[in-house]
């Protein structure tokens, strides 16, 4: 479920996020509409904190089918993440003519193994045992689409190194983290208790959280969607 902050309002069944520096979602004369095609609260939080105004319309996409079709030819997940980000943006763009739609996707890849969100606590336990003491990539893609045509895309692949924690630590972590980690690929949130699992992060911190924010902001500035 999408978490709505204090600056969000319900409007016509969608969440509207308001901020100081954005122009695209505030109904200003001549301003293009900006839409985030994602229900991930971390992505909305990053954009809102950066002063971007946007509406939220999560895209309905069968991610499992796309991953299944592409996985054999894309072991590193790069093309798959980019395809999913663009597909999500296009799905929303089809019902939002003229709007700039942001789609994003993130895959966790560890030595050609792809990790999804855990289905239950036992699955989370298994994921953490497989990831501990190893490095993995968070393949993070963002796409901007207008009138179903992709205008821009970016891919970031930060590397995460997990420390060799014990089984006992996993049990304490699962107990403290609770069911919230069932919504997290790899069974952790780097910005929360999951930081205790990590030894090192190499690369874009914003991409770790699910959105390569700085390149996206540069695109939005170039197109007059945020103030320069």
Backbone as CSV, one residue per row, in Angstrom:
resi,resn,N_x,N_y,N_z,CA_x,CA_y,CA_z,C_x,C_y,C_z
1,UNK,0.847,-1.201,0.000,0.000,0.000,0.000,0.874,1.240,0.000
2,UNK,0.518,2.203,-0.859,1.290,3.432,-0.960,1.087,4.283,0.269
3,UNK,2.173,4.689,0.895,2.100,5.568,2.055,2.005,7.009,1.608
4,UNK,1.019,7.741,2.094,0.852,9.131,1.703,1.353,10.037,2.812
5,UNK,2.208,10.989,2.439,2.765,11.910,3.413,1.879,13.114,3.621
6,UNK,2.364,14.033,4.430,1.583,15.199,4.776,1.332,16.112,3.595
7,UNK,2.207,16.086,2.580,2.071,16.981,1.435,1.296,16.377,0.279
8,UNK,0.699,15.193,0.493,-0.034,14.543,-0.574,-1.524,14.686,-0.363
9,UNK,-2.251,14.777,-1.492,-3.692,14.876,-1.444,-4.261,13.852,-2.390
10,UNK,-5.479,13.356,-2.108,-6.173,12.486,-3.031,-6.904,13.337,-4.054
11,UNK,-6.699,13.038,-5.332,-7.370,13.793,-6.364,-7.717,12.848,-7.499
12,UNK,-9.024,12.562,-7.633,-9.453,11.686,-8.714,-8.855,10.304,-8.641
13,UNK,-8.670,9.763,-7.424,-8.159,8.420,-7.258,-6.659,8.307,-7.350
14,UNK,-5.948,9.383,-7.439,-4.491,9.322,-7.508,-3.921,10.168,-6.393
15,UNK,-2.660,9.921,-6.064,-1.986,10.725,-5.055,-1.290,11.886,-5.729
16,UNK,-1.443,13.072,-5.164,-0.781,14.259,-5.697,0.236,14.740,-4.673
17,UNK,1.491,14.813,-5.084,2.546,15.285,-4.194,2.912,16.704,-4.592
18,UNK,2.925,17.609,-3.628,3.271,18.997,-3.910,4.599,19.337,-3.273
19,UNK,5.340,20.256,-3.913,6.645,20.655,-3.403,6.948,22.055,-3.870
20,UNK,8.118,22.570,-3.526,8.422,23.976,-3.753,9.004,24.282,-5.132
21,UNK,9.802,23.376,-5.699,10.561,23.702,-6.896,9.953,23.128,-8.177
22,UNK,8.985,22.242,-8.073,8.384,21.657,-9.258,7.289,22.541,-9.819
23,UNK,7.041,22.372,-11.128,5.955,23.105,-11.774,4.975,22.180,-12.454
24,UNK,5.347,20.924,-12.651,4.614,20.070,-13.580,3.296,19.547,-13.061
25,UNK,3.082,19.479,-11.773,1.859,18.859,-11.265,1.003,19.832,-10.479
26,UNK,1.244,21.134,-10.627,0.530,22.084,-9.794,-0.550,22.844,-10.560
27,UNK,-0.806,22.448,-11.799,-1.861,23.081,-12.553,-1.522,24.467,-13.043
28,UNK,-0.233,24.805,-13.148,0.151,26.124,-13.608,-0.040,26.224,-15.116
29,UNK,-0.395,27.386,-15.615,-0.656,27.592,-17.025,0.558,27.192,-17.863
30,UNK,0.339,26.308,-18.838,1.414,25.896,-19.735,2.362,24.860,-19.153
31,UNK,2.184,24.463,-17.905,3.090,23.497,-17.294,2.692,22.081,-17.685
32,UNK,3.657,21.285,-18.133,3.394,19.890,-18.453,3.189,19.107,-17.167
33,UNK,2.402,18.072,-17.232,2.101,17.258,-16.062,3.203,16.214,-15.876
34,UNK,3.597,15.979,-14.637,4.614,14.982,-14.301,3.964,13.910,-13.440
35,UNK,4.147,12.656,-13.830,3.506,11.532,-13.141,4.558,10.482,-12.799
36,UNK,4.506,9.969,-11.583,5.366,8.875,-11.151,4.567,7.580,-11.238
37,UNK,5.019,6.653,-12.094,4.309,5.396,-12.314,4.833,4.327,-11.358
38,UNK,4.779,4.615,-10.067,5.324,3.693,-9.073,4.602,3.879,-7.748
39,UNK,4.363,2.761,-7.065,3.763,2.809,-5.739,4.813,2.786,-4.637
40,UNK,6.097,2.729,-5.006,7.163,2.647,-4.008,7.291,3.953,-3.243
41,UNK,7.084,3.906,-1.948,7.134,5.121,-1.134,8.521,5.747,-1.134
42,UNK,9.580,4.935,-1.281,10.938,5.488,-1.258,11.172,6.403,-2.455
43,UNK,10.637,6.039,-3.619,10.813,6.883,-4.808,10.055,8.197,-4.654
44,UNK,8.840,8.118,-4.184,8.059,9.338,-3.978,8.713,10.229,-2.939
45,UNK,9.258,9.634,-1.892,9.910,10.407,-0.832,11.124,11.154,-1.370
46,UNK,11.930,10.490,-2.220,13.105,11.147,-2.789,12.720,12.337,-3.652
47,UNK,11.740,12.150,-4.532,11.317,13.234,-5.405,10.730,14.387,-4.612
48,UNK,9.912,14.063,-3.635,9.280,15.101,-2.826,10.334,15.888,-2.042
49,UNK,11.307,15.176,-1.476,12.354,15.839,-0.702,13.203,16.747,-1.577
50,UNK,13.301,16.399,-2.880,14.079,17.213,-3.815,13.277,18.401,-4.353
51,UNK,12.026,18.551,-3.914,11.219,19.692,-4.310,10.483,19.525,-5.619
52,UNK,10.259,18.277,-6.046,9.582,18.015,-7.316,8.089,17.821,-7.067
53,UNK,7.263,18.434,-7.911,5.814,18.262,-7.853,5.394,17.203,-8.859
54,UNK,4.579,16.267,-8.444,4.199,15.170,-9.324,2.936,14.493,-8.798
55,UNK,2.277,13.768,-9.684,1.168,12.904,-9.318,1.666,11.463,-9.296
56,UNK,0.970,10.600,-8.586,1.345,9.194,-8.494,0.248,8.335,-9.107
57,UNK,0.624,7.539,-10.090,-0.279,6.564,-10.686,0.487,5.260,-10.890
58,UNK,0.420,4.334,-9.964,1.154,3.077,-10.114,0.745,2.334,-11.386
59,UNK,1.724,1.733,-12.040,1.478,0.970,-13.263,1.177,-0.484,-12.920
60,UNK,0.246,-1.071,-13.635,-0.079,-2.478,-13.468,0.653,-3.277,-14.551
61,UNK,1.702,-3.974,-14.134,2.554,-4.712,-15.073,2.825,-6.101,-14.497
62,UNK,2.782,-7.119,-15.338,3.128,-8.482,-14.931,4.652,-8.616,-15.000
63,UNK,5.318,-8.221,-13.918,6.776,-8.235,-13.919,7.333,-9.648,-14.061
64,UNK,6.651,-10.608,-13.453,7.123,-11.984,-13.529,7.192,-12.502,-14.953
65,UNK,6.195,-12.131,-15.760,6.174,-12.583,-17.148,7.322,-11.966,-17.942
66,UNK,7.582,-10.669,-17.708,8.668,-9.991,-18.415,10.017,-10.598,-18.016
67,UNK,10.210,-10.817,-16.713,11.469,-11.396,-16.253,11.661,-12.801,-16.819
68,UNK,10.581,-13.581,-16.847,10.673,-14.935,-17.356,11.049,-14.977,-18.827
69,UNK,10.533,-13.996,-19.590,10.802,-13.962,-21.022,12.211,-13.492,-21.337
70,UNK,12.806,-12.655,-20.463,14.084,-12.024,-20.774,15.273,-12.617,-20.033
71,UNK,15.025,-13.372,-19.000,16.104,-13.765,-18.096,17.204,-14.583,-18.770
72,UNK,16.828,-15.526,-19.626,17.830,-16.414,-20.233,18.859,-15.640,-21.046
73,UNK,18.421,-14.580,-21.712,19.323,-13.799,-22.568,19.895,-12.570,-21.868
74,UNK,19.555,-12.380,-20.605,19.979,-11.168,-19.891,20.365,-11.513,-18.453
75,UNK,21.417,-12.305,-18.257,21.762,-12.767,-16.903,22.072,-11.642,-15.921
76,UNK,22.593,-10.517,-16.415,22.914,-9.408,-15.512,21.700,-8.533,-15.202
77,UNK,20.602,-8.725,-15.913,19.365,-8.019,-15.604,19.267,-6.589,-16.096
78,UNK,20.272,-6.117,-16.809,20.283,-4.713,-17.213,19.181,-4.392,-18.215
79,UNK,19.075,-5.199,-19.253,18.046,-4.957,-20.266,16.653,-5.163,-19.680
80,UNK,16.528,-6.115,-18.769,15.228,-6.386,-18.154,14.754,-5.216,-17.299
81,UNK,15.649,-4.679,-16.492,15.284,-3.534,-15.654,14.883,-2.342,-16.517
82,UNK,15.629,-2.101,-17.589,15.305,-0.983,-18.473,13.970,-1.208,-19.181
83,UNK,13.724,-2.452,-19.612,12.463,-2.760,-20.281,11.281,-2.580,-19.334
84,UNK,11.430,-3.005,-18.082,10.339,-2.875,-17.114,10.071,-1.412,-16.770
85,UNK,11.126,-0.632,-16.611,10.940,0.790,-16.312,10.181,1.477,-17.441
86,UNK,10.567,1.192,-18.689,9.897,1.807,-19.835,8.465,1.309,-19.968
87,UNK,8.237,0.016,-19.731,6.891,-0.540,-19.844,5.943,0.090,-18.826
88,UNK,6.415,0.257,-17.594,5.588,0.881,-16.569,5.217,2.308,-16.959
89,UNK,6.204,3.042,-17.448,5.941,4.426,-17.854,4.959,4.477,-19.022
90,UNK,5.108,3.573,-19.982,4.218,3.575,-21.145,2.777,3.221,-20.745
91,UNK,2.625,2.297,-19.814,1.283,1.905,-19.381,0.521,3.111,-18.828
92,UNK,1.194,3.906,-18.026,0.545,5.084,-17.457,0.418,6.184,-18.499
93,UNK,1.418,6.316,-19.362,1.382,7.342,-20.397,0.175,7.174,-21.315
94,UNK,-0.254,5.938,-21.529,-1.389,5.679,-22.415,-2.664,6.337,-21.922
95,UNK,-2.767,6.543,-20.616,-3.964,7.200,-20.071,-3.680,8.614,-19.565
96,UNK,-2.469,9.111,-19.849,-2.083,10.458,-19.439,-1.459,11.204,-20.623
97,UNK,-2.259,11.526,-21.658,-1.691,12.198,-22.838,-1.037,13.531,-22.481
98,UNK,0.161,13.732,-23.044,0.888,14.972,-22.821,1.726,15.008,-21.565
99,UNK,1.508,14.071,-20.662,2.247,14.064,-19.397,3.622,13.425,-19.576
100,UNK,4.563,13.867,-18.780,5.853,13.206,-18.657,5.704,12.159,-17.552
101,UNK,5.921,10.900,-17.893,5.695,9.810,-16.942,7.025,9.145,-16.603
102,UNK,7.294,9.031,-15.310,8.525,8.415,-14.811,8.243,6.967,-14.429
103,UNK,8.953,6.044,-15.059,8.889,4.642,-14.679,10.226,4.202,-14.124
104,UNK,10.216,3.276,-13.181,11.467,2.817,-12.580,11.361,1.341,-12.224
105,UNK,12.513,0.696,-12.182,12.553,-0.706,-11.788,13.912,-1.009,-11.174
106,UNK,13.924,-2.001,-10.294,15.179,-2.406,-9.662,15.217,-3.922,-9.525
107,UNK,16.332,-4.510,-9.931,16.569,-5.939,-9.782,17.795,-6.154,-8.899
108,UNK,17.714,-7.137,-8.036,18.877,-7.540,-7.245,19.479,-8.758,-7.923
109,UNK,20.746,-8.640,-8.325,21.420,-9.718,-9.029,22.681,-10.091,-8.260
110,UNK,22.793,-11.366,-7.925,23.967,-11.876,-7.206,24.509,-13.075,-7.967
111,UNK,25.630,-12.879,-8.665,26.268,-13.947,-9.436,25.263,-14.638,-10.352
112,UNK,24.514,-13.842,-11.120,23.530,-14.292,-12.117,22.232,-14.805,-11.503
113,UNK,22.133,-14.843,-10.173,20.866,-15.184,-9.522,20.056,-13.912,-9.310
114,UNK,18.781,-13.937,-9.664,17.897,-12.797,-9.470,17.074,-13.018,-8.214
115,UNK,16.976,-11.981,-7.395,16.224,-12.060,-6.155,14.960,-11.201,-6.262
116,UNK,13.845,-11.747,-5.832,12.587,-11.015,-5.764,12.272,-10.693,-4.313
117,UNK,11.139,-10.069,-4.081,10.693,-9.837,-2.716,10.380,-11.186,-2.072
118,UNK,10.750,-11.385,-0.814,10.471,-12.677,-0.166,8.970,-12.885,0.023
119,UNK,8.527,-14.120,-0.130,7.095,-14.404,0.012,6.685,-14.552,1.470
120,UNK,7.639,-14.915,2.330,7.354,-15.058,3.750,8.677,-14.959,4.516
121,UNK,8.602,-15.107,5.830,9.805,-14.950,6.646,10.840,-16.034,6.356
122,UNK,10.406,-17.240,6.080,11.350,-18.312,5.756,12.098,-18.000,4.468
123,UNK,11.394,-17.449,3.494,12.049,-17.047,2.251,13.039,-15.924,2.508
124,UNK,12.685,-14.981,3.380,13.604,-13.900,3.740,14.860,-14.460,4.399
125,UNK,14.666,-15.431,5.274,15.812,-16.069,5.944,16.739,-16.712,4.910
126,UNK,16.148,-17.402,3.953,16.927,-18.061,2.902,17.688,-17.050,2.056
127,UNK,17.037,-15.937,1.699,17.696,-14.903,0.901,18.907,-14.335,1.632
128,UNK,18.750,-14.038,2.896,19.844,-13.436,3.657,21.022,-14.399,3.801
129,UNK,20.733,-15.674,3.959,21.816,-16.660,4.042,22.582,-16.737,2.731
130,UNK,21.878,-16.611,1.620,22.521,-16.672,0.298,23.330,-15.406,0.005
131,UNK,22.906,-14.273,0.548,23.564,-13.003,0.247,24.724,-12.674,1.190
132,UNK,24.723,-13.221,2.396,25.724,-12.820,3.380,27.139,-13.170,2.927
133,UNK,28.053,-12.253,3.213,29.450,-12.461,2.860,29.736,-12.327,1.380
134,UNK,28.757,-11.875,0.605,28.922,-11.761,-0.844,28.528,-10.364,-1.297
135,UNK,28.889,-10.021,-2.514,28.466,-8.755,-3.092,27.343,-9.014,-4.087
136,UNK,26.478,-8.021,-4.250,25.412,-8.121,-5.247,25.184,-6.750,-5.865
137,UNK,24.528,-6.756,-7.017,24.234,-5.522,-7.730,22.751,-5.183,-7.593
138,UNK,22.463,-3.913,-7.435,21.093,-3.417,-7.487,20.941,-2.710,-8.840
139,UNK,20.453,-3.439,-9.810,20.315,-2.934,-11.177,19.081,-2.038,-11.219
140,UNK,19.306,-0.736,-11.335,18.245,0.250,-11.130,18.071,1.101,-12.378
141,UNK,16.875,1.029,-12.970,16.590,1.733,-14.221,15.495,2.769,-14.016
142,UNK,15.595,3.865,-14.773,14.545,4.884,-14.781,14.301,5.288,-16.228
143,UNK,13.043,5.531,-16.554,12.656,5.896,-17.912,11.631,7.022,-17.829
144,UNK,11.701,7.952,-18.781,10.697,9.011,-18.895,10.029,8.878,-20.255
145,UNK,8.712,8.796,-20.236,7.921,8.579,-21.442,6.886,9.690,-21.567
146,UNK,6.670,10.138,-22.794,5.598,11.098,-23.071,4.836,10.636,-24.306
147,UNK,3.516,10.541,-24.192,2.671,10.058,-25.283,3.173,8.711,-25.807
148,UNK,3.554,7.851,-24.857,3.967,6.463,-25.091,5.304,6.325,-25.820
149,UNK,6.032,7.423,-25.995,7.367,7.377,-26.599,8.417,7.656,-25.529
150,UNK,9.424,6.800,-25.431,10.470,7.002,-24.427,11.378,8.152,-24.850
151,UNK,11.510,9.139,-23.965,12.339,10.308,-24.227,13.743,10.168,-23.656
152,UNK,13.859,9.419,-22.575,15.136,9.376,-21.851,15.137,8.157,-20.944
153,UNK,16.321,7.614,-20.708,16.459,6.509,-19.753,17.847,6.554,-19.131
154,UNK,17.978,5.917,-18.010,19.269,5.873,-17.307,19.326,4.579,-16.508
155,UNK,20.513,4.009,-16.433,20.729,2.777,-15.677,21.884,2.970,-14.715
156,UNK,21.680,2.603,-13.463,22.737,2.644,-12.446,22.802,1.274,-11.780
157,UNK,24.015,0.839,-11.465,24.204,-0.499,-10.898,25.103,-0.441,-9.663
158,UNK,24.619,0.138,-8.571,25.447,0.155,-7.364,25.696,-1.257,-6.837
159,UNK,26.860,-1.412,-6.235,27.247,-2.715,-5.683,27.136,-2.675,-4.167
160,UNK,26.537,-3.704,-3.613,26.369,-3.830,-2.167,27.170,-5.027,-1.679
161,UNK,27.949,-4.840,-0.645,28.693,-5.943,-0.038,28.076,-6.228,1.325
162,UNK,27.606,-7.454,1.518,27.062,-7.846,2.811,28.151,-8.470,3.670
163,UNK,28.099,-8.170,4.945,29.080,-8.749,5.865,28.687,-10.193,6.196
164,UNK,29.600,-10.997,6.705,29.315,-12.403,7.019,28.662,-12.571,8.393
165,UNK,27.422,-12.134,8.508,26.712,-12.203,9.794,26.278,-13.645,10.094
166,UNK,25.985,-13.893,11.351,25.665,-15.244,11.819,24.180,-15.566,11.644
167,UNK,23.847,-16.840,11.770,22.448,-17.253,11.753,21.684,-16.603,12.903
168,UNK,22.334,-16.488,14.048,21.682,-15.869,15.208,21.344,-14.408,14.913
169,UNK,22.245,-13.729,14.203,21.959,-12.333,13.856,20.780,-12.255,12.895
170,UNK,20.709,-13.180,11.946,19.575,-13.196,11.023,18.266,-13.308,11.787
171,UNK,18.230,-14.189,12.792,16.997,-14.373,13.562,16.623,-13.109,14.333
172,UNK,17.604,-12.446,14.918,17.323,-11.190,15.633,16.856,-10.110,14.654
173,UNK,17.510,-10.069,13.503,17.142,-9.079,12.487,15.710,-9.289,12.014
174,UNK,15.362,-10.528,11.693,14.008,-10.820,11.216,12.964,-10.460,12.261
175,UNK,13.270,-10.726,13.508,12.327,-10.412,14.585,12.124,-8.904,14.709
176,UNK,13.217,-8.153,14.647,13.120,-6.701,14.802,12.552,-6.016,13.562
177,UNK,12.916,-6.510,12.396,12.467,-5.871,11.157,10.990,-6.122,10.887
178,UNK,10.499,-7.279,11.277,9.085,-7.574,11.097,8.722,-7.838,9.637
179,UNK,7.420,-7.825,9.383,6.935,-8.170,8.052,7.196,-7.085,7.010
180,UNK,7.686,-5.921,7.432,7.974,-4.854,6.481,8.993,-5.255,5.438
181,UNK,9.904,-6.170,5.790,10.942,-6.578,4.835,10.382,-7.460,3.726
182,UNK,9.151,-7.948,3.886,8.560,-8.774,2.838,8.261,-7.955,1.587
183,UNK,8.295,-6.643,1.726,8.118,-5.767,0.572,9.430,-5.290,-0.009
184,UNK,10.548,-5.886,0.422,11.878,-5.423,-0.001,12.627,-6.529,-0.730
185,UNK,13.089,-6.231,-1.931,13.925,-7.187,-2.658,15.197,-7.450,-1.859
186,UNK,15.524,-8.717,-1.661,16.699,-9.063,-0.877,16.462,-9.066,0.618
187,UNK,15.257,-8.724,1.047,14.850,-8.791,2.465,15.539,-7.760,3.343
188,UNK,15.881,-6.596,2.764,16.485,-5.564,3.593,16.218,-4.177,3.028
189,UNK,16.254,-3.192,3.904,16.228,-1.779,3.535,17.533,-1.167,4.000
190,UNK,18.358,-0.733,3.072,19.676,-0.205,3.426,19.583,1.023,4.302
191,UNK,18.504,1.801,4.140,18.363,3.041,4.895,17.772,2.831,6.281
192,UNK,17.451,1.588,6.621,16.837,1.290,7.914,17.663,0.216,8.618
193,UNK,16.994,-0.707,9.295,17.703,-1.739,10.058,18.595,-2.595,9.171
194,UNK,18.250,-2.677,7.890,19.060,-3.462,6.972,20.477,-2.955,6.823
195,UNK,20.726,-1.718,7.201,22.087,-1.203,7.180,23.026,-2.019,8.047
196,UNK,22.487,-2.703,9.062,23.307,-3.550,9.935,23.853,-4.773,9.211
197,UNK,23.271,-5.092,8.054,23.701,-6.263,7.298,24.860,-5.971,6.354
198,UNK,25.130,-4.689,6.129,26.024,-4.288,5.042,27.434,-3.979,5.515
199,UNK,28.401,-4.290,4.651,29.796,-3.940,4.908,30.220,-2.740,4.079
200,UNK,29.658,-2.608,2.853,30.103,-1.538,1.964,29.058,-1.294,0.885
201,UNK,28.951,-0.036,0.463,28.127,0.344,-0.674,29.025,1.059,-1.679
202,UNK,29.004,0.628,-2.916,29.805,1.247,-3.968,28.866,1.742,-5.065
203,UNK,28.768,3.046,-5.210,27.919,3.578,-6.262,26.892,4.563,-5.756
204,UNK,25.872,4.800,-6.564,24.863,5.828,-6.352,23.920,5.441,-5.207
205,UNK,23.959,6.215,-4.116,23.111,5.933,-2.966,21.635,6.043,-3.320
206,UNK,21.272,7.036,-4.126,19.873,7.184,-4.516,19.398,5.972,-5.319
207,UNK,20.270,5.421,-6.160,19.912,4.217,-6.909,19.701,3.035,-5.974
208,UNK,20.479,2.960,-4.901,20.268,1.915,-3.901,18.839,1.989,-3.367
209,UNK,18.341,3.202,-3.195,16.990,3.400,-2.671,15.911,3.212,-3.736
210,UNK,16.316,3.030,-5.001,15.350,2.697,-6.030,15.178,3.686,-7.158
211,UNK,15.949,4.796,-7.144,15.782,5.792,-8.204,17.083,6.577,-8.396
212,UNK,17.699,6.547,-9.588,18.888,7.381,-9.837,18.464,8.858,-9.906
213,UNK,18.420,9.493,-8.776,17.769,10.799,-8.643,18.500,11.914,-9.388
214,UNK,19.810,12.000,-9.269,20.526,13.147,-9.838,20.440,13.204,-11.363
215,UNK,20.649,12.098,-12.091,20.443,12.162,-13.543,19.001,12.509,-13.914
216,UNK,18.042,11.998,-13.143,16.638,12.310,-13.412,16.360,13.792,-13.219
217,UNK,16.879,14.377,-12.154,16.684,15.812,-11.924,17.284,16.634,-13.060
218,UNK,18.429,16.202,-13.580,19.046,16.914,-14.703,18.121,16.888,-15.919
219,UNK,17.507,15.749,-16.187,16.562,15.666,-17.310,15.357,16.579,-17.064
220,UNK,14.830,16.552,-15.863,13.652,17.372,-15.565,13.964,18.860,-15.698
221,UNK,15.165,19.265,-15.300,15.553,20.674,-15.466,15.650,21.040,-16.943
222,UNK,16.251,20.164,-17.734,16.414,20.433,-19.164,15.073,20.630,-19.871
223,UNK,14.022,20.002,-19.343,12.713,20.068,-19.978,11.741,20.999,-19.237
224,UNK,12.283,21.798,-18.329,11.463,22.788,-17.651,10.452,22.221,-16.686
225,UNK,10.692,20.997,-16.209,9.763,20.346,-15.298,10.066,20.659,-13.845
226,UNK,11.261,21.152,-13.577,11.603,21.699,-12.264,12.349,23.008,-12.509
227,UNK,12.348,23.869,-11.535,13.018,25.156,-11.685,14.513,24.988,-11.712
228,UNK,15.200,25.836,-12.470,16.656,25.745,-12.569,17.304,26.792,-11.652
